[in-house]
Amino acid sequence: MKRIYMDHSATTPVAPEVLAAMLPYFSEKFGNASSLHQSGREARLALEESREEVAGLLGAKPEEIIFTSGGTESDNLALKGIARKNRKRGRHIITTQIEHPAILETCRSLEKEGFIVTYLPVTREGLVDPSALEGAIRPETILISVMHANNEVGTIQPLEEIGRLAAEKEIYFHTDAVQSVGKIPVNVNDLKLDLLSLSAHKLYGPKGAGALYIRKGTKIESIIQGGGHERRLRSGTENISGIVGLAKAAELAGERMAAEGERLTGLRDRLAEQVLGRVKEAWINGSMKRRLPGNLNFGFKYVEGESLLLFLDTKGICVSTGSACSSHKLEPSHVLLSLGLKPEECHGSLRITLGASNTPDEVEYVAESIAEAVERFRGISALGR
C-alpha cells in the first residue's frame, strides 16, 4: 500500500540533496572542527560555510548563529540564558498560552528559580493581541517570547508589531520559529528579533541539528558548560554532518519557498473545501488568513480524532491529532483549549500538514477517506445519530 504522508509539522523526510551533502562528513570528512590538522580545518570550513548559509536565510550575520541539537535546546538556551544573565534587571517574562512545550516547560522551570511569567491568552483564531501584550509589560520585564507560527493550528503571529513594541521598551524578543523557517519568509531585522530558534528536521533536514540566532550585543549565558564551542555558548563537539545538512536544507528552502508556498496554499485550500463540503458539523481551528501554507487543523463533532487517525492509517494516510510531542497524551490539546474549544471538541481534532511530496490526487483521496471515517464513527456513536 502506498503511504500518503501529511504530517510534515511533526517531521519531514531528508531531501535527497541534503543527504548527498551530508554523506561525506560521516566518512572521509569526519574531522573534529576544533582540531588544527587538515581534517580539522576541513570540518571547520564546513562549519563556518554552513553558518553563513543559515544566516543568509534569516537575514542575519554568520557570527549571530549558534548551532544546537534542535528547537528544544535552542528554546532552552534562549529563555534560560537570557533570564539568568539579566536577572538583576528584572525577573518578569511574557509568553503565550499556546507555545510549544519547549517554551512552556522552560518557563515553568524558570518560575521555580524565582522568575515571574505572564502567559497571554489568544483569540479564537489563535492570535495574540499586541495591545494586551503591551498591557502586560512591567518595569522588570526582561524577555518576550512569542512563537512565529503555531505547531498545531498554523496561526502566524503579528511579530512585526510585537517586535516594534519590544524594541521601544528595550526588552529582549525571542521567537520559536521552528514551524515557520523555510515555509514563509523570516527576516530577523524586519521582525526586530533578538533571538530565534529553528530546527533542521522541520525543513527537510536531519534530526538532531538546529540553531539559535542571537543578535550581536545580546546579553546571554550558556546553559551547557564544557570546552567553549560556539562562542562559549554551546559546548560540545559540533555535529558537522547535521549542520551541513541544515545548511543545505536552508539553501533549498530559500530557493523554493515562494513557489512551494503558493503550491501548498492551493492544496491546503482545496483540502479544506473538500472536507468541509463533505462533512457536516466540521470546522477549521485557527485563522485561515494568517496561516502556514500547508497547515490544516479540523474539528469534528461526535467523533474522536484518535479514531480518525487510526482509521486513516489503515488507508495508508499519515496525519496527527495534535503536535507530535503530545500525540501520546490523553488530555485535550492546550492549544485548542486556549482557543476556547470545549474538551470534547478538542478531542475531535485532526491536524493535516502538507509537504513537498503531496499531490492534488492525494488531497482528493484524503478528503474522501476523512468523510468515510467520520460517517463510520458517527454511525456507531450515540451522540452522532
C-alpha positions in Angstrom: 0.0 0.0 0.0 1.3 3.4 -0.9 1.8 5.7 2.1 0.5 9.3 1.9 2.4 11.4 4.4 0.6 14.5 5.6 2.3 15.1 9.0 5.0 17.5 7.9 4.7 19.6 11.0 5.9 16.6 13.0 8.9 16.0 10.8 9.9 16.0 7.2 11.9 13.5 5.1 15.5 14.4 4.5 15.7 15.9 1.0 18.0 13.9 -1.4 20.2 16.9 -1.9 20.6 17.3 1.8 21.6 13.6 2.3 24.1 13.9 -0.5 25.7 17.0 1.1 25.9 15.2 4.5 27.3 11.8 3.5 31.0 12.8 3.1 31.0 14.1 6.7 30.2 10.6 8.0 33.3 9.1 6.3 36.2 10.8 4.5 35.5 14.3 6.0 34.9 13.1 9.6 37.3 15.6 11.4 36.7 17.5 14.6 36.3 21.2 13.9 38.5 22.0 16.9 41.5 20.1 15.6 44.3 22.1 14.0 45.3 19.5 11.3 43.9 19.3 7.8 40.9 17.1 8.7 40.0 19.5 11.5 40.4 22.6 9.2 38.2 20.9 6.6 35.5 20.4 9.3 35.9 24.0 10.5 35.5 25.3 7.0 32.2 23.3 6.5 31.0 24.6 9.9 31.6 28.3 9.0 30.2 28.0 5.5 27.1 26.4 7.0 26.8 29.3 9.4 26.8 31.7 6.5 24.1 29.7 4.7 21.8 29.6 7.7 22.4 33.3 8.5 21.5 34.2 4.9 18.1 32.5 5.1 17.3 34.7 8.2 18.9 38.0 7.1 21.4 37.6 10.0 25.1 37.8 10.3 27.1 34.5 10.4 28.5 35.3 13.8 25.0 35.6 15.2 24.2 31.9 14.5 24.8 29.3 17.3 24.3 25.6 16.3 22.4 23.4 18.6 20.7 20.0 18.6 17.4 21.4 17.6 14.4 23.6 18.6 14.1 22.4 22.1 17.7 23.1 23.0 17.6 26.5 21.2 14.4 27.4 23.2 16.1 26.4 26.5 19.2 28.4 25.7 17.3 31.4 24.7 15.0 31.6 27.7 17.3 30.3 30.4 20.3 32.1 29.0 18.6 35.5 28.9 16.8 35.1 32.2 19.8 34.1 34.2 22.1 36.6 32.6 19.7 39.5 33.1 18.1 38.7 36.4 19.5 41.8 38.0 17.5 43.9 35.5 14.3 42.1 36.3 12.6 38.7 36.7 9.5 39.1 34.5 8.9 37.1 31.3 6.0 37.3 28.9 4.9 34.4 26.6 1.6 32.9 25.4 -0.7 30.1 26.4 -0.2 28.3 23.1 3.6 27.9 23.0 5.3 24.6 22.3 6.2 22.6 25.5 9.8 23.5 24.9 8.9 27.1 25.9 6.1 26.4 28.4 8.1 23.8 30.4 11.2 26.0 30.3 9.1 28.9 31.7 7.8 26.7 34.4 11.3 25.7 35.3 12.3 29.4 35.5 9.4 30.1 37.8 10.9 27.6 40.2 14.1 29.8 40.1 12.1 32.9 41.1 11.1 34.3 37.8 7.6 35.5 37.1 5.9 34.5 33.8 2.8 36.0 32.2 1.0 33.6 29.9 -1.0 35.7 27.4 -4.3 34.4 26.1 -5.1 34.2 22.4 -8.2 34.9 20.3 -10.5 32.1 18.9 -8.2 32.2 15.8 -5.1 31.7 17.9 -3.8 35.2 17.6 -2.0 37.3 20.3 -3.4 40.8 20.8 -0.3 43.2 20.7 -2.2 45.7 22.9 -2.8 43.0 25.5 0.9 42.2 25.4 1.8 45.9 25.8 -0.5 46.0 28.9 1.3 43.0 30.4 4.7 44.7 30.3 6.2 45.8 33.6 9.3 47.8 34.5 11.0 44.4 35.4 10.1 42.7 32.1 13.3 41.3 30.5 12.1 38.9 27.8 9.1 38.4 25.5 8.8 35.0 23.7 6.1 34.5 21.2 6.2 31.7 18.6 6.1 32.7 15.0 3.7 30.1 13.8 1.8 27.6 15.9 2.7 23.9 15.5 -0.9 22.7 15.9 -3.1 25.3 14.2 -0.6 27.0 12.0 -1.6 30.5 13.1 1.1 33.2 12.2 1.5 35.7 15.0 1.9 39.5 14.4 5.6 39.5 15.2 6.2 42.8 13.4 4.0 44.7 15.9 5.3 42.8 18.9 8.9 43.4 17.7 8.4 47.1 17.4 6.9 47.2 20.9 9.7 45.2 22.4 12.4 47.4 20.8 10.7 50.5 22.0 10.7 49.1 25.6 14.2 47.7 25.3 13.0 44.2 26.1 14.7 41.2 24.5 12.4 39.5 22.0 12.6 35.8 21.1 10.5 33.6 18.8 10.3 29.9 18.3 10.3 29.8 14.5 10.7 26.1 14.2 7.5 25.8 12.2 7.9 28.9 10.0 11.5 28.9 8.9 11.7 27.5 5.4 8.0 27.8 4.8 7.4 31.6 4.9 9.9 34.5 4.7 11.6 35.1 8.1 13.9 38.1 8.4 15.2 38.8 11.9 15.7 42.5 11.2 12.2 43.1 9.8 10.7 41.4 12.8 13.1 43.1 15.2 14.1 39.9 16.8 16.9 39.4 19.3 16.7 35.6 19.3 15.2 33.0 17.1 15.0 29.2 17.4 14.9 26.8 14.4 15.2 23.0 13.7 16.6 21.2 10.7 14.1 18.3 10.6 11.1 20.6 10.0 12.6 21.9 6.7 13.8 18.6 5.1 17.0 18.5 7.0 18.2 15.9 9.6 17.0 15.3 13.1 19.4 16.4 15.8 20.5 19.7 14.3 19.2 23.2 14.9 20.3 26.7 15.5 19.7 29.8 17.7 20.0 33.2 16.2 21.4 35.7 18.8 21.6 39.3 17.8 25.0 40.8 18.4 25.2 42.6 21.8 22.6 40.4 23.4 23.5 39.5 27.0 23.1 35.8 27.4 24.9 33.0 29.2 25.5 29.4 28.4 23.4 26.5 29.9 25.9 23.8 28.9 29.4 24.0 30.3 32.4 22.4 28.6 35.1 23.2 26.0 33.7 26.6 25.0 32.4 25.7 21.5 30.1 28.0 19.6 31.3 31.3 21.1 31.3 29.6 24.5 27.5 29.4 24.4 27.1 25.7 23.4 29.9 23.5 24.4 30.2 20.1 22.8 31.8 18.8 19.6 29.9 20.1 16.7 27.6 17.8 14.7 29.2 18.7 11.4 27.2 16.3 9.2 23.9 17.5 10.8 25.0 21.2 10.5 25.9 20.7 6.8 22.5 19.1 6.3 20.8 22.0 8.0 22.7 24.5 5.8 21.8 22.6 2.6 18.1 22.5 3.7 18.3 26.2 4.4 19.7 26.8 0.9 17.0 24.8 -0.8 14.3 26.5 1.3 15.4 29.9 0.2 15.3 28.8 -3.5 11.9 27.0 -3.4 9.9 28.8 -0.7 7.9 31.2 -2.9 6.8 28.6 -5.4 6.3 25.8 -2.9 4.3 28.1 -0.6 1.9 29.0 -3.4 1.5 25.3 -4.3 0.8 24.2 -0.8 -1.6 27.0 -0.1 -3.6 25.8 -3.1 -3.6 22.2 -1.9 -4.5 23.3 1.6 -7.5 25.3 0.5 -8.7 22.6 -1.8 -8.5 20.0 1.0 -10.4 22.4 3.4 -13.1 22.9 0.7 -13.4 19.2 0.0 -13.6 18.1 3.7 -16.0 20.9 4.8 -18.1 20.2 1.7 -18.4 16.5 2.5 -18.7 16.6 6.3 -21.4 18.4 8.3 -20.6 19.9 11.7 -17.0 20.3 10.9 -14.8 23.3 11.2 -11.2 24.6 10.9 -9.3 25.6 14.0 -7.2 28.7 13.7 -7.0 31.6 11.3 -7.3 30.9 7.5 -6.0 34.4 6.7 -2.8 34.2 8.9 -1.9 30.5 8.4 1.1 28.5 7.3 0.7 27.3 3.7 0.4 23.6 4.4 -1.4 23.5 7.7 -5.0 22.5 8.4 -6.5 21.6 11.8 -10.0 20.2 11.5 -12.6 19.8 14.2 -15.4 17.3 14.0 -18.4 16.9 16.3 -19.3 13.4 17.6 -16.1 11.7 16.7 -12.7 11.1 18.3 -9.6 12.4 16.5 -7.6 9.4 17.6 -10.2 7.0 16.0 -10.0 9.0 12.7 -6.2 8.9 12.8 -6.1 5.1 13.3 -8.7 4.6 10.5 -6.8 6.8 8.1 -3.6 4.9 8.9 -5.3 1.7 7.7 -5.9 3.6 4.4 -2.2 4.5 4.1 -2.6 8.1 5.3 -0.3 9.6 8.0 -1.8 12.6 9.9 -1.9 13.8 13.5 -4.3 14.7 16.2 -2.1 17.5 17.5 1.6 18.2 17.9 3.9 15.3 17.7 5.3 16.0 21.1 1.9 15.4 22.8 0.5 12.7 20.5 0.6 10.0 23.2 -1.2 12.1 25.8 -4.9 11.7 26.5 -5.6 15.2 27.8 -7.0 17.8 25.4 -4.6 20.0 23.5 -3.6 23.0 25.5 -3.6 25.0 22.2 -7.2 24.1 21.3 -8.4 24.8 24.9 -6.7 28.2 24.7 -8.7 28.9 21.5 -11.9 28.4 23.6 -12.8 24.9 22.5 -14.6 22.6 24.9 -12.6 19.4 25.8 -14.9 17.2 23.7 -14.3 19.5 20.7 -10.6 19.3 21.3 -10.7 15.5 21.2 -12.4 15.7 17.8 -9.5 17.4 16.1 -7.3 16.3 13.2 -4.1 18.0 12.1 -3.1 17.7 8.5 0.2 19.3 7.3 1.1 19.1 3.7 4.6 19.0 2.2 6.8 18.6 -0.9 5.6 15.1 -1.8 1.8 15.8 -1.7 -0.3 16.0 -4.9 -3.8 17.0 -5.9 -4.8 13.4 -6.3 -3.7 12.7 -2.7 -5.8 15.6 -1.5 -8.9 14.1 -3.1 -8.2 10.7 -1.7 -7.6 12.0 1.9 -10.8 14.1 1.7 -12.8 11.1 0.7 -11.2 9.0 3.4 -11.9 11.5 6.1 -15.6 11.7 5.1 -15.8 7.9 5.1 -14.2 7.7 8.5 -16.4 10.4 10.1 -19.5 8.8 8.7 -18.5 5.4 10.0 -17.7 6.6 13.6 -20.7 8.8 13.9 -22.8 5.9 12.8 -21.7 3.9 15.9 -21.8 6.9 18.2 -25.0 7.6 20.2 -24.2 11.4 20.0 -23.8 11.3 16.3 -27.1 9.6 15.5 
